[in-house]
Amino acid sequence: MTYRFEFNLYQRQFRHPLTTHHGIWKVREGIILRLIDEKGRVGWGEIAPLPWFGSETLEQALTFCQQFPSQITSTDIFSIPAELPACQFGFESAWDALVARNGGDGGDEGDGGDEGDGGDRGDGEESHIETEQISQSLTHASLKYSYLLPTGEAALTSWQQGWQQGDRTFKWKIGVTSMESELRWFDQLVQILPPSAQLRLDANGGLTPHQAQQWLQVADQAGIVEFLEQPLPPEEFDVMRAMHDQYRTPIALDESVATLNQLKTCYQQGWRGIFVIKAAIAGSPTQLRRFCQAHDIDVVFSSVFESAIARIAVLNLAVELSHLHRAVGFGVNHWFV
């Protein structure tokens, strides 16, 4: 079957800039995709690059879309190179959405997905997102969410908003300012969070081995930390694997497993801890599904601050593939205007 392909850019302004070890992020930019079949039915997808995590840049994704034919087939979609993982995800999830919605009459690749929307909107997109969010609410009802706190001292008060809306897992980025200050705020945060709360610490690869050991020691003492996420850069894999066996607090890989190829490599090298998967930049959702089904890995699906189109597609994967006792990293809507 042949599909008409259309796309447009979008921008989403953060309510407050997001500060991580990678820098300051003020605007999320991406590309909304539309695949239209011969009957006029639409499948929506999203390309939401995160180049500092290893995906293609927005400029590379835009160039690819501009050079892609306006009439495409499923063969075209499933032939996108691995060097464009966000494009792979966007096109395949759009195709999945269209085929799943229409009873699988679009071809024989892939197996499932759905859509949503956000960013710059064309005709009908706003009503589309509302319809999809309503239709998916029951599908995603089994999921728990991890609420992303602001960095630094602001976390000491902002957790209450997440708690009031029902979130019990909180994520706090570290390695952003001095360790002395962050340890002090951590101690205060541990004291004020309710006993049933869990805290995730995310260093974005910004710690030294000595600092990582310090954090793991205080995390073990606190008893509230679910895991320490990516304490060291990806090239320090062997060090993180050794640390994982030395402390009660687990280590989770994130930047180390940004793409499907990286995930496979870490698994082949013996990682059996937690994998934080940002599916919107990981590459082919079809191949990701197959890998997760073939290997019983401990996976946490996480956001790249995508719009509702990619969000719903990723959450569909989470319902299908993740260990549901762990919260998904999608408590981020409060970060946008």
N, C-alpha and C positions, 0 to 999 in steps of 0.2 A: 504494500500500500504506500502511496505517496502522500506526504503531508506538506502543507504550506507552513513556512517558518517565518515568524516575526519576532522582533525583540525591541526593548527600549531600556534605557538607563534609568536608575533611580538613585536618590540620596535620602538618607534618614539622619536627622540631627540628634546627637546624644544630648540628653538633658544636662548632663555635666560630662566633661571630658573623662574618658576612661584611662586611668594610668596603670601601666603594667611595666615589667622589666623591659619590655620591647619599646616602650615610649608612651606618648600621649595620643589618644585616638579621639577625634572630634566628630567625624562624619562617617557613617557606613554607606558605602557606594556598592552598587551591584547592577545586575542586568536581569530583567524579567523576560522570560521566553514564552512564546505561544506556539503550539503545534496545532494545526487545524486540519482535520481529515476531510475526505471527499463529501461527507454529509454536513460539514460545517461545525462539527463538534470540536471542542477546544480542550487541550491539555496544557496546564501551566507548569513552568519550571523556573528555577532561579539559579543564577551564577553569582555566588557571594565569595569572591576571592579573599584570601588572607595571606598575602605574600610573605610576611615575616614568619609565618608558620610553614612555608614551603610550597604553597600553591602558586599558580600563575598570578601575574598582576592583573588589575582591571584592564589596563591597556592591551595586554596580550589576549585576554578574553574577548575584548571588544573587537580587536583585529580579526580574531577567529570568526566571530559572529558575522562580521562584515564580509568576510571571504567565503563563508559557508553558502551553499546554494539556497535560493528561496523555496525550492521544491526539493524535499529530502525524503529518504526512506529509512527504515529501521536499520538497514545495513550502514548507512551514513552515521547514524546516531551511535551505534555500537562499535564504530571504528575510530572514534575520537582518541587521540594518543594519550598515554598516561601522563605526559608532561603537562596536560591541561586537566587536572583532577576536578577542579570546580566546574569546568565545562562538562566533563563527563557526568558529574552528578546532576547538573541542571538539565541537560538534554534527556538523560535516561529517566529522571523523575517525571519530566513532562510527558515522555512517552508512556511510562508506567501509568500515570494518571489517566491519560486518554484511553489506553487499552483496558485498564481495570474498570473504568467507568462504563465502558461499552461492551463488556462481556468478553474481553480478550480477542476482539476481531481485528486487531491492528498488526498482528504478526506473532512470532513465537519466541521473541527474546524477552528476558526479564520475567518478573513475577510479582506484580503488585506495587502500590504507591498511591499517593493522592496529592492534592494541591491546596494552596491558599494564596495569599497575595499581600502586597505591601509596596511601599515606594511610590514612584510616579505611576499614576493609574490611567489606563486607557478606558474606552467605553466598556461599561459592564464590569470592570474589575472590582469596584467597591462592593457591589452586590454579590459578586462571586465570593469574595473573601468572607463576607458575613455568612453566606450559605454554607461554605466549607467549614468554618469554625463551629457552627451549630451542629453540622452532621458528624464532625469528628469528636465532639465533646464526650460522648459516651465511649468511643473507641479508646480515648486517652485517659479515661477516668481512673484506670488502675495505676497511673504514673504518679510518683511523688516528685517534687521539684526542689532543686537546690537554689537558694536565694543568694544572688551575688551582692555582697556588701561592697561599699566604697573602700578604697585603700585608706590606711592610716587611722587616725583617731576617730574619724566620722563613723566608723563601724560600731562604736560603742553605743550609739543611739539608733542608728538606722536599722538594726536588726529587728526592732520592734514592728516595723511595717510588714516585714515578711512573716513574722510570727502571727500577727493579727490576721493575715490572709491564709494562714494554715500551713505555712512552710515550717519544717522542723530541721532542715539541713541548710547550713549557711557556708558560703565560700568566701574566703578572704585572701586577697593577693598579698604576698610578701616579697621581700627582695626589692622593694621600691624605694625605701628610705633607709636610715640607719638601723642596723639590727638591734641596737640597744633600745631605740624607741619602739620598734615593732614588738620586741619581747615584752616591754612594759605594757603596751596596749593589749597584747595577747593575754597577759596575766589578768588584766582588768576584764577583758571580754569573757574569759573563762569563768570569772567570778559572777558575772551578771547574767549569762545565758541560763535559761531554765535547764534543769537536770536532764530532760528528755531531748534536748537539742544535740545535734552533731555539727562539727565544724570541719571544713576542708581547708587546708592551707595550700595555696598555689604559688609556687615560686617562679613559674615560667622560665625555668632553667637558669635563674639568676643568682644562685648561691655557690659558694665554694664548698668543697667537701667538708671542711671544718665547720662551716656555718650549717650545712645540712645536718651534720651530726648533732649540733647544738639544738636545732629545731626538733629533731627526732627525740632527743632526750627530754625536752620540755613537753613535747606532745605525749610521750609515754607517761609522764607524771600527771598530765592534765586529765587523761582518760576520756576526753571528749572529742578528740581528733579522729575522724574517720580515715583519712589518709593525707599524706604529704604528696602533692602533685608536682612532678617534674622538678625536683630540687636542683638538678645539675643539667648542663647542656647535653644534647643528644650524643655527642662524641664521648661522654663520660658514662656510657651504658654499663660497662663492667663494674665501675665504682658503685653505681646505683643498684646493680644486681647484688653486689656484696652487702651493701647497707640494708637491703631489703630483708636479709636474713638475720640482722643484728638487733633489730628493734621490734617491739610489739606493734608500733604504728606502721601500717603498710605504706609503701611507696607506689604511686600511680604514674604511669608514663603518659605524656600528652604530646609535647613537641616531638618526642622520639618516634611517635606513631601517627604523625600528621596525615600521611598518605597510606593507602592500602599496601603499597610495596614496602614501606617502612614498617608497618604493622607486621607483615609477614616475616620480614627480616628479624625483628625483635623476638617473635615467637620461635623462629628457627634457631635463634641464639639462646633459647632457654628461658625467656621471660614467661613466668606463670603468675605474675601479680596482676594488678588492675590495669586495664587499657582504657584511657579516656579517648573516645573517638569523636572527632568533629566531622561527622559524615558529609556535611556540605562541601568539604574540601578534601575528603579522603579519596575521591575517585568514583569509580563505577559502583552504584548501589547494588547492582546485580551481583558483581563479584564479591563485594563486601558481605552480602547476605550469604553467599555460598561459603565463604571462609568462616564466618561466625557459626554457621550451621555444622560445618565439618569439625570445628574445634570448640570445645566448651570453655570459652574464655570469659573472664570476669570483666564485663564491659560497662562503661558509663558513657552514654551518649551526651554530647555537650554542644552548646550553641557557638556559632561564630557571629552572633548578632544579625542573623539573617532575617528576612521578612517572613510573614506568615506562610508564604508559598513553600519555601524550603523548610521552615519550621515544622509544618504539618507532615511533609514527606519524611523528615528525620524522625519525628515522633512515631510515625507508623512503623519505622524500622525498630525503634526502641521497644514498642509494645511487643513486636515479634521476636526480638533477639536479645534484649538486655535481661540481666538479673533484676527482677522488679523490686527486690528489697533495697536496691540502691536508688537514690533520687537521681533523676536526669538533670543535667546542667542547663536548664532552660528557664530558670527564675531570673530573667533579665529584662522583661518588658518595662519595668520601672526606670530603666536607663534611657528610654527614648522620650522625646517630646510628645 
